[in-house]
Amino acid sequence: MTERSISNAAALSGWRKSSYSSGDGGSCVEVLDDHPSGIPVRDSKTPRGPALVFPTAIWSMFVTALKAGKFPA
């Protein structure tokens, strides 16, 4: 079964802040590449909190839609 969440995201290393996160330390989303279950995503303000794991294809569609401006701010 594919993992859908990670209870303690700090247990994994290699997180990077999304380029779409605000630069003022506010709404920061971090992602982790090369995870076997998909793309883990966490809130940088709670690094020891949970992370959601999205299937790679779904995450790619989401990022493509963001870049195309389909989610206006």
Secondary structure, DSSP 8 states (H G I E B T S, - for coil): ----EES-GGGS---EE-TTS-TTSSS-EEE-SSBTTBEEEEETT-TTS-EEEE-HHHHHHHHHHHHTT-S--
